[in-house]
Amino acid sequence: MQQLSSAVAFLHRNQIVHRDLKSDNILISHSPGGPVVKVADFGLSKICQAKVNVNQHCFSSACGSNFYMAPEVWEGRYTAKADIFALGIIFWAMVERITFRDGDSEKELLGTYICQGKELIPVGEALLGNPNMELQIPLKNKKSMPADLCRLLHDMLMFNPKERLDAFQLEIRIRRISYGKKRQYS
């Protein structure tokens, strides 16, 4: 999580918004110093004008992968904070080992969703339909996730992008959570 949040902060510092963060676009390289996380597939990425704050530059074309899209992306007007929402979905799924089956490929993918009857609905789409919906984090074993990590995930998945963390705040928060603490999640 620390490497991935640093990678997205690096992109945003350099005025690049990925717009398609998902588990398939995260690669892990094994090196002598341990695993190295890499962000891949910049086909939908956009570079903002250098003078514009990446968290204020608005995009209007809805793109990305449904299960990782922020509520505002579904509406077609969003900023770089949509990348943070996607990371929140990825982090939540990583910590709790949540997966879903892709309808087209039948491949099992890492991601978080909302059950609506027999259908799996992306979290962003569900929040768009019900902005006051409270996400149940953790979803599984209540003892498996520390309170500071639960709060971080909630802050990454805020319905209102103005209340959501930006990449720089996220990077700092993850460092605070992980430094000096060796945790094992069950």
C-alpha positions as CSV (number, residue, x, y, z in Angstrom):
1,M,0.0,0.0,0.0
2,Q,2.9,2.3,0.8
3,Q,4.6,1.8,-2.5
4,L,1.3,2.1,-4.5
5,S,0.3,5.3,-2.7
6,S,3.8,6.8,-3.3
7,A,3.5,5.8,-7.0
8,V,0.2,7.7,-7.4
9,A,1.5,10.7,-5.4
10,F,4.5,10.7,-7.9
11,L,2.1,10.7,-10.8
12,H,-0.1,13.5,-9.4
13,R,3.0,15.6,-8.5
14,N,3.9,15.3,-12.2
15,Q,0.4,16.3,-13.2
16,I,-0.5,12.8,-14.5
17,V,-3.9,11.3,-13.6
18,H,-4.0,7.6,-14.3
19,R,-7.8,7.2,-14.6
20,D,-7.8,3.4,-14.7
21,L,-6.2,2.2,-11.5
22,K,-7.3,-1.4,-10.9
23,S,-5.7,-4.6,-9.7
24,D,-4.9,-5.7,-13.3
25,N,-2.8,-2.5,-13.7
26,I,-0.6,-3.2,-10.7
27,L,2.5,-5.2,-11.3
28,I,4.9,-6.6,-8.7
29,S,8.6,-7.1,-9.6
30,H,10.7,-9.3,-7.4
31,S,14.1,-7.8,-6.6
32,P,16.8,-8.7,-4.0
33,G,15.5,-5.9,-1.7
34,G,12.0,-7.4,-1.8
35,P,8.9,-6.9,-4.0
36,V,8.6,-3.6,-5.9
37,V,5.1,-2.4,-6.9
38,K,4.7,-0.8,-10.3
39,V,1.7,1.0,-11.9
40,A,1.0,0.0,-15.5
41,D,-1.2,0.8,-18.5
42,F,-1.3,4.5,-19.0
43,G,-3.6,4.3,-22.0
44,L,-6.4,6.3,-20.3
45,S,-4.0,8.7,-18.4
46,K,-4.1,12.4,-18.9
47,I,-1.5,15.1,-18.3
48,C,-2.9,18.3,-16.7
49,Q,-1.6,21.7,-17.7
50,A,1.4,22.5,-15.5
51,K,-0.2,25.5,-13.8
52,V,-3.4,23.7,-12.9
53,N,-3.7,21.9,-9.5
54,V,-4.2,18.2,-10.4
55,N,-6.9,18.0,-7.8
56,Q,-8.9,20.8,-9.4
57,H,-8.5,20.0,-13.1
58,C,-11.8,18.5,-14.2
59,F,-12.2,15.7,-16.7
60,S,-15.5,15.1,-18.5
61,S,-15.1,11.7,-20.2
62,A,-16.1,8.9,-18.0
63,C,-13.5,6.1,-18.3
64,G,-11.9,3.4,-16.3
65,S,-13.1,0.1,-15.0
66,N,-16.5,0.0,-13.4
67,F,-15.6,-1.7,-10.1
68,Y,-13.0,1.0,-9.3
69,M,-14.7,4.1,-10.6
70,A,-15.5,6.9,-8.1
71,P,-19.1,8.2,-8.0
72,E,-18.2,11.4,-9.8
73,V,-16.7,9.5,-12.7
74,W,-20.1,7.8,-13.3
75,E,-21.5,11.3,-13.6
76,G,-18.7,12.4,-16.0
77,R,-17.1,15.2,-14.1
78,Y,-14.1,14.4,-11.9
79,T,-10.6,15.3,-10.8
80,A,-7.4,13.3,-9.8
81,K,-9.2,12.4,-6.6
82,A,-10.9,9.6,-8.6
83,D,-7.6,7.8,-8.6
84,I,-7.7,7.9,-4.8
85,F,-11.1,6.3,-4.7
86,A,-9.8,3.5,-7.0
87,L,-6.9,3.0,-4.6
88,G,-9.4,2.8,-1.7
89,I,-11.2,0.0,-3.5
90,I,-7.9,-1.8,-4.2
91,F,-6.6,-1.4,-0.7
92,W,-9.9,-2.5,0.9
93,A,-10.0,-5.6,-1.4
94,M,-6.3,-6.4,-0.6
95,V,-6.6,-6.2,3.1
96,E,-9.8,-8.2,3.3
97,R,-9.1,-10.5,0.3
98,I,-12.3,-9.5,-1.5
99,T,-12.7,-10.7,-5.1
100,F,-15.4,-10.8,-7.8
101,R,-15.9,-12.6,-11.1
102,D,-15.7,-10.5,-14.2
103,G,-18.8,-11.1,-16.3
104,D,-17.1,-11.0,-19.6
105,S,-13.9,-13.0,-18.9
106,E,-15.2,-15.0,-15.9
107,K,-11.8,-14.2,-14.4
108,E,-11.6,-13.7,-10.6
109,L,-10.5,-10.1,-9.9
110,L,-9.5,-8.3,-6.8
111,G,-12.1,-5.6,-6.0
112,T,-14.8,-4.4,-3.6
113,Y,-18.5,-4.3,-4.5
114,I,-22.0,-3.9,-3.1
115,C,-24.5,-6.7,-3.3
116,Q,-27.9,-5.6,-4.7
117,G,-30.1,-8.6,-4.9
118,K,-28.2,-11.1,-7.0
119,E,-26.2,-8.4,-8.7
120,L,-22.8,-7.1,-7.8
121,I,-22.7,-3.3,-8.0
122,P,-19.5,-1.2,-8.1
123,V,-19.1,0.8,-4.8
124,G,-18.9,4.1,-6.8
125,E,-22.2,3.4,-8.6
126,A,-23.9,2.3,-5.4
127,L,-22.7,5.5,-3.6
128,L,-24.0,7.6,-6.6
129,G,-27.4,6.1,-6.1
130,N,-27.3,6.5,-2.3
131,P,-24.7,9.2,-1.2
132,N,-25.6,8.6,2.4
133,M,-24.8,4.9,2.3
134,E,-22.3,3.9,5.1
135,L,-19.6,1.6,3.9
136,Q,-19.1,-1.3,6.4
137,I,-15.3,-1.4,6.8
138,P,-14.1,-3.9,7.7
139,L,-16.6,-6.1,5.8
140,K,-15.4,-9.4,7.2
141,N,-13.7,-10.1,10.6
142,K,-14.0,-7.0,12.8
143,K,-10.8,-7.8,14.6
144,S,-8.7,-8.2,11.4
145,M,-8.3,-4.5,10.7
146,P,-6.9,-1.7,12.9
147,A,-9.1,1.4,13.5
148,D,-6.6,3.7,11.8
149,L,-6.7,1.6,8.6
150,C,-10.5,1.6,8.7
151,R,-10.5,5.4,9.0
152,L,-8.0,5.7,6.1
153,L,-10.2,3.6,3.8
154,H,-13.3,5.6,4.7
155,D,-11.4,8.8,3.9
156,M,-10.3,7.4,0.6
157,L,-13.8,6.3,-0.3
158,M,-15.7,9.5,0.6
159,F,-18.6,10.2,-1.7
160,N,-17.8,13.9,-1.9
161,P,-14.4,14.2,-3.6
162,K,-13.8,17.5,-1.7
163,E,-13.8,15.5,1.5
164,R,-11.7,12.7,0.0
165,L,-7.9,12.6,0.7
166,D,-5.6,13.7,-2.1
167,A,-2.5,11.6,-3.1
168,F,-0.2,13.7,-1.0
169,Q,-2.3,13.4,2.2
170,L,-2.7,9.7,1.5
171,E,1.0,9.1,1.2
172,I,1.6,10.8,4.6
173,R,-1.2,8.9,6.3
174,I,0.0,5.5,5.1
175,R,3.5,6.3,6.3
176,R,2.1,7.2,9.7
177,I,0.2,3.9,9.8
178,S,3.1,1.7,8.7
179,Y,6.2,3.2,10.2
180,G,7.3,1.6,13.4
181,K,4.5,-0.9,13.4
182,K,4.8,-4.5,12.1
183,R,1.2,-5.7,11.6
184,Q,-0.1,-9.0,10.5
185,Y,-3.6,-9.0,9.2
186,S,-5.6,-12.2,9.5
